[in-house]
Amino acid sequence: MPQDDEQACYWIRVSAENGYRGAQALLGEMLELGQVTPRNLDEAAEWLGMAADWGDEDAQIRLDRLLRSGALDPRTRDRIDLLDRDSVSRRILH
């Protein structure tokens, strides 16, 4: 991975860990797609869940898709609040 990509990923992660919603959504997307970082759907779901909790609609859609895919570890699914998952589904379907 080029150094610029490593630096960008580092600062996106730092921002996400400090609660910046946009960085949480971006890191989740990067992990979901394996862009600039190794693909990790479980970690992606957790970051997308944090951004979704803040009302990020794209993160809500991506999270819902991951939850419906069946590709997540059951422990990851358990950590994602059922009520939030239901509200995401309702927003997407309506």
C-alpha positions in Angstrom: 0.0 0.0 0.0 1.5 3.4 -0.9 2.5 5.6 2.0 -0.1 8.2 1.2 -2.9 5.6 1.4 -1.5 4.4 4.7 -1.4 7.9 6.1 -5.0 8.6 4.9 -6.2 5.4 6.5 -4.4 6.1 9.7 -6.0 9.6 10.0 -9.5 8.3 9.0 -9.2 5.7 11.7 -8.1 8.3 14.3 -11.0 10.5 13.4 -13.4 7.6 13.6 -12.1 6.6 17.0 -12.6 10.2 18.1 -16.3 10.0 17.2 -16.3 11.9 13.9 -19.4 10.4 12.1 -18.1 11.0 8.6 -14.9 9.2 9.3 -16.8 6.3 10.9 -18.9 5.9 7.8 -15.9 6.2 5.5 -13.9 3.7 7.5 -16.8 1.3 7.5 -17.1 1.6 3.7 -13.4 1.1 3.2 -13.4 -2.0 5.4 -16.5 -3.3 3.6 -15.0 -2.9 0.2 -11.4 -3.6 1.1 -10.2 -0.2 -0.1 -6.9 1.0 1.2 -7.3 -1.6 4.1 -7.9 -5.3 4.2 -11.5 -6.3 3.9 -13.2 -6.9 7.2 -17.0 -7.1 7.1 -17.4 -7.5 10.9 -15.4 -4.4 11.7 -17.1 -2.6 8.8 -20.5 -3.3 10.3 -19.4 -2.0 13.7 -18.1 1.3 12.3 -21.2 1.7 10.0 -23.4 1.0 13.1 -21.7 3.9 14.9 -22.3 6.2 12.0 -25.8 4.9 11.5 -26.6 5.7 15.2 -25.7 9.3 14.4 -28.2 9.3 11.5 -25.9 8.8 8.6 -28.3 7.4 5.9 -25.6 5.9 3.7 -24.2 4.0 6.7 -27.7 2.8 7.6 -28.2 1.4 4.1 -24.7 -0.3 4.0 -25.3 -1.7 7.5 -28.7 -3.1 6.6 -27.2 -4.7 3.5 -24.4 -6.3 5.6 -26.9 -7.6 8.2 -29.1 -9.1 5.5 -26.1 -10.7 3.7 -25.5 -13.4 6.3 -21.8 -12.8 6.0 -21.3 -11.4 9.5 -20.1 -13.3 12.5 -23.0 -14.0 14.9 -21.1 -12.2 17.7 -21.0 -9.1 15.5 -24.7 -9.3 14.9 -25.3 -9.6 18.6 -23.4 -6.4 19.3 -25.5 -4.4 16.9 -28.6 -3.3 18.7 -31.8 -5.0 17.4 -33.9 -1.8 17.8 -31.5 0.2 15.6 -31.5 -2.6 13.0 -35.3 -2.6 12.9 -35.4 1.2 12.5 -32.9 1.0 9.7 -35.0 -1.5 7.9 -38.1 0.6 8.4 -36.4 3.7 7.0 -35.1 1.8 3.9 -38.4 0.2 3.2 -40.5 3.4 3.5 
